[in-house]
Amino acid sequence: MLLINHVVSREPIAARRLQPHAGRSLVVHLAGWPALLPAAPDLILGVTPAGLFERLEAPTSAGGLRVEIDASNPAGLALGVVTGTPPTVTVQGDAAFAGEVHWLMDNLRWDIEDDLAGIVGPLAARQLAQFGRTLRRSLSGMAQRLTPTPSGSGA
């Protein structure tokens, strides 16, 4: 929760875009989660008057949004997070709110290098960020090599 609000608050326009949706809730559900694994609870977030998020116990009755992420393959989902491959997502609910959430997902990024610089200094932060980018490229390349190609594709 703190990370989401940290990223939103770094871009004032993001909070301003969310403010008109104060009181609405966003439910994130992992669809198809394997029954062999412990159940994954829904993440329920509410938009505050300041344009930030707070965790809720239940969705509000005001117009909201339900986002279902295909989690039928948790390992593939986790690898996608590392490699930057977006998961399959289904969205239901208020179209205007969905548009703002989509804008946030497309435009906000966590500037981890800047945050690390405040802790370890700019040079070390740059080196750690470079290591992270290299690791991400390596994992992405490995994932592409290990992903089976559809039959008949000629690959």
MARLODO-519425 format. One record per residue: residue in three letters; y, x, z of N, C-alpha, C in turn. Coordinates in steps of 0.001 Angstrom, whole numbers, padded with zeros to 6 digits, always signed. Layout:
BEGIN
ALAYXZYXZYXZ
...
//
This chain:
BEGIN
MET-001182+000834+000000+000000+000000+000000+001252+000883+000000
LEU+001238+001896+000843+002400+002774+000913+002642+003484-000416
LEU+001567+003886-001089+001715+004579-002362+002334+003661-003408
ILE+001870+002413-003474+002429+001466-004445+003927+001279-004192
ASN+004299+001040-002953+005715+000843-002630+006524+002118-002842
HIS+005931+003260-002594+006608+004538-002831+006961+004671-004312
VAL+005997+004370-005178+006224+004485-006621+007255+003457-007084
VAL+007142+002214-006607+008104+001168-006988+009512+001526-006516
SER+009638+002015-005285+010966+002304-004739+011632+003508-005396
ARG+010866+004366-006042+011452+005523-006745+012195+005094-008007
GLU+011877+003908-008514+012547+003377-009698+013223+002067-009309
PRO+014514+002089-008986+015207+000875-008517+015063-000327-009447
ILE+014959-000086-010754+014813-001215-011678+013502-001961-011427
ALA+012473-001253-010982+011184-001895-010728+011310-002917-009597
ALA+011952-002530-008522+012139-003457-007396+013024-004631-007812
ARG+014064-004357-008603+014938-005448-009065+014174-006435-009939
ARG+013242-005942-010742+012455-006825-011608+011497-007689-010792
LEU+011060-007175-009637+010133-007936-008794+010837-008938-007877
GLN+012077-008694-007537+012791-009552-006583+012761-011043-006938
PRO+012916-011437-008198+012854-012871-008505+011476-013498-008222
HIS+010475-012667-008025+009117-013156-007786+008733-013090-006306
ALA+009736-012912-005445+009483-012857-004000+008736-014108-003558
GLY+007745-013919-002710+006948-015030-002204+005696-015290-003014
ARG+005581-014686-004176+004380-014859-004997+003344-013825-004589
SER+002103-014125-004919+001031-013201-004560+000304-012697-005800
LEU-000276-011542-005650-001063-010885-006685-002426-010599-006076
VAL-003473-011162-006671-004832-010944-006184-005533-010028-007177
VAL-006051-008899-006684-006815-007968-007517-008274-008103-007111
HIS-009099-008511-008076-010517-008765-007818-011360-007846-008691
LEU-012372-007218-008086-013301-006383-008839-014452-007267-009306
ALA-014421-007664-010579-015425-008564-011146-016686-007789-011515
GLY-017823-008406-011264-019096-007802-011646-019547-006674-010735
TRP-018946-006569-009560-019297-005505-008616-020799-005572-008314
PRO-021534-004469-008430-022987-004494-008219-023381-004982-006821
ALA-024363-005865-006784-024818-006453-005516-025465-005417-004607
LEU-025928-004308-005165-026555-003261-004346-025549-002499-003493
LEU-024290-002581-003864-023234-001883-003121-022592-002838-002122
PRO-021992-002289-001068-021255-003167-000139-020168-003940-000893
ALA-019961-005172-000484-018980-006028-001157-017589-005397-001131
ALA-016897-005503-002241-015526-004997-002348-014577-006176-002149
PRO-013782-006170-001074-012877-007309-000841-011742-007324-001862
ASP-011209-008524-002096-010041-008652-002966-008845-007992-002293
LEU-007989-007410-003093-006713-006880-002616-005674-007958-002884
ILE-005057-008460-001832-004069-009529-001966-002709-008971-001549
LEU-001789-008967-002504-000449-008437-002271+000580-009536-002446
GLY+001588-009516-001620+002707-010439-001749+003957-009667-002105
VAL+004830-010294-002883+006100-009666-003250+007127-010038-002186
THR+007790-009036-001635+008805-009239-000600+010167-009497-001247
PRO+011132-010021-000488+012488-010217-001036+013126-008909-001516
ALA+012681-007773-000996+013223-006476-001419+012601-005992-002732
GLY+011607-006724-003265+010971-006317-004508+009873-005295-004289
LEU+009309-005260-003107+008190-004377-002799+006962-005242-002532
PHE+005859-004610-002172+004626-005340-001914+004240-005247-000452
GLU+003594-006313+000027+003005-006300+001358+001596-006864+001232
ARG+000715-006372+002077-000662-006855+002049-000728-008197+002765
LEU-001459-009142+002163-001614-010474+002725-003090-010739+003034
GLU-003327-011670+003929-004691-012088+004247-005202-013110+003235
ALA-004278-013918+002690-004634-014959+001724-003493-015108+000730
PRO-003808-015556-000491-002734-015767-001474-001763-016841-001013
THR-000515-016720-001456+000495-017736-001133+000320-018922-002078
SER+000933-020024-001724+000833-021211-002570+001819-021153-003733
ALA+002823-020273-003631+003789-020110-004731+003064-019529-005936
GLY+003636-019712-007120+003016-019205-008343+002562-017774-008183
GLY+001339-017531-008509+000792-016198-008318+000038-015722-009532
LEU-000683-014648-009314-001394-013978-010388-002735-013482-009869
ARG-003764-013612-010696-005089-013080-010365-005455-012082-011455
VAL-005737-010855-011048-006119-009791-011963-007563-009423-011648
GLU-008441-009584-012642-009851-009221-012471-010122-007960-013271
ILE-010649-006962-012576-010976-005685-013194-012487-005614-013329
ASP-012977-005288-014528-014417-005168-014741-014928-003968-013950
ALA-015693-004258-012906-016236-003210-012039-017751-003209-012079
SER-018326-003677-013175-019782-003728-013279-020393-002329-013323
ASN-019590-001336-013678-020038+000055-013670-019043+000856-012824
PRO-019238+000898-011491-018260+001579-010628-018055+003053-010976
ALA-019116+003741-011393-018966+005152-011753-018079+005293-012984
GLY-018279+004437-013968-017444+004458-015166-016008+004099-014852
LEU-015816+003151-013941-014474+002756-013515-013766+003932-012843
ALA-014481+004622-011943-013899+005777-011249-013570+006900-012234
LEU-014461+007148-013185-014206+008179-014185-013002+007800-015038
GLY-012871+006501-015343-011718+006039-016108-010411+006275-015377
VAL-010430+006109-014057-009225+006369-013257-008836+007830-013384
VAL-009825+008722-013319-009562+010163-013394-009110+010569-014785
THR-009732+009994-015815-009434+010417-017187-008296+009640-017834
GLY-007823+008583-017166-006722+007809-017721-007162+006704-018664
THR-008453+006404-018696-008953+005328-019541-008775+004006-018811
PRO-008017+003079-019379-007785+001813-018675-009050+000953-018633
PRO-009258+000252-017530-010422-000624-017425-010188-001936-018182
THR-011256-002702-018350-011129-004040-018930-010560-004954-017855
VAL-009481-005645-018185-008763-006467-017208-008561-007871-017768
THR-008735-008871-016899-008440-010263-017226-007354-010734-016273
VAL-006337-011404-016816-005208-011854-016003-005080-013369-016124
GLN-004898-014025-014965-004698-015474-014933-003519-015775-014022
GLY-002705-016749-014418-001612-017171-013546-000275-017213-014252
ASP+000787-017076-013474+002160-017193-013915+002493-016138-014973
ALA+002905-016601-016154+003153-015694-017274+004328-014745-017024
ALA+005405-015239-016421+006568-014380-016166+006220-013280-015172
PHE+005494-013643-014132+005074-012663-013131+004117-011658-013768
ALA+003211-012153-014618+002271-011265-015318+003031-010274-016195
GLY+004101-010736-016835+004902-009844-017671+005533-008720-016867
GLU+006017-009055-015674+006630-008023-014829+005583-007033-014317
VAL+004419-007530-013918+003355-006642-013448+002904-005730-014589
HIS+002811-006293-015792+002444-005484-016965+003493-004402-017210
TRP+004780-004760-017087+005845-003784-017260+005705-002658-016237
LEU+005418-003021-014985+005236-002004-013944+004103-001054-014303
MET+002974-001631-014738+001810-000795-015063+002097+000132-016242
ASP+002897-000349-017202+003219+000476-018371+004277+001529-018105
ASN+005167+001284-017155+006343+002136-017010+006426+002977-015746
LEU+005654+002642-014735+005744+003409-013494+004617+004428-013407
ARG+004956+005614-013001+003970+006685-012797+004318+007388-011498
TRP+003302+007814-010815+003507+008558-009584+003827+009996-009962
ASP+004995+010467-009573+005390+011853-009834+004876+012710-008685
ILE+003589+013023-008747+002943+013750-007659+003530+015153-007525
GLU+003934+015759-008632+004500+017105-008564+005777+017106-007727
ASP+006627+016112-007929+007868+016016-007160+007571+015806-005673
ASP+006601+014950-005371+006250+014715-003971+005634+015952-003327
LEU+004793+016659-004071+004198+017894-003541+005257+018966-003303
ALA+006277+019000-004158+007331+020007-004017+008022+019887-002667
GLY+008148+018683-002155+008758+018484-000847+007894+019002+000295
ILE+006602+019188+000032+005674+019645+001070+005385+021144+000954
VAL+005045+021584-000273+004605+022975-000445+005593+023837-001222
GLY+006684+023249-001690+007657+024006-002472+007426+023798-003961
PRO+008469+024023-004775+008379+023713-006202+007378+024559-006985
LEU+007262+025847-006675+006338+026700-007431+004890+026299-007181
ALA+004519+026135-005924+003148+025734-005605+002856+024337-006152
ALA+003841+023443-006095+003649+022089-006615+003387+022122-008120
ARG+004130+022961-008828+003932+023075-010282+002532+023598-010587
GLN+002090+024596-009829+000749+025154-010056-000335+024128-009745
LEU-000186+023375-008653-001162+022341-008312-001176+021236-009368
ALA-000013+020843-009853+000057+019808-010884-000594+020291-012174
GLN-000367+021556-012533-000985+022119-013735-002504+022128-013588
PHE-002998+022510-012407-004435+022488-012145-004973+021066-012304
GLY-004254+020074-011772-004673+018678-011877-004729+018206-013324
ARG-003742+018587-014132-003743+018200-015543-004904+018845-016285
THR-005181+020102-015985-006297+020793-016619-007619+020135-016233
LEU-007772+019809-014962-008985+019145-014494-009146+017789-015172
ARG-008056+017054-015301-008112+015740-015952-008540+015877-017408
ARG-007961+016835-018134-008349+017044-019536-009819+017430-019639
SER-010291+018269-018729-011694+018681-018752-012617+017497-018492
LEU-012293+016693-017494-013110+015513-017190-013074+014507-018331
SER-011909+014352-018954-011794+013428-020073-012661+013893-021239
GLY-012619+015178-021542-013450+015725-022617-014931+015580-022314
MET-015299+015835-021069-016696+015697-020667-017137+014234-020783
ALA-016284+013315-020378-016623+011891-020452-016803+011458-021899
GLN-015968+011968-022798-016105+011611-024210-017396+012150-024796
ARG-017789+013347-024382-019040+013914-024892-020258+013187-024350
LEU-020148+012672-023121-021284+012009-022498-021374+010526-022823
THR-020310+009956-023366-020320+008533-023702-021150+008329-024956
PRO-022181+007463-024859-023016+007224-026050-022211+006528-027152
THR-022498+006891-028393-021820+006258-029518-022634+005018-029923
PRO-021961+003977-030400-022679+002786-030845-023620+003133-031989
SER-024790+002508-032034-025749+002805-033093-025159+002379-034436
GLY-025471+003165-035428-024969+002870-036764-023577+003408-037018
SER-023015+004134-036072-021666+004647-036281-021654+005922-037083
GLY-022828+006529-037239-022903+007753-038008-022544+008971-037208
ALA-022204+008829-035947-021815+009967-035118-023003+010557-034428
//
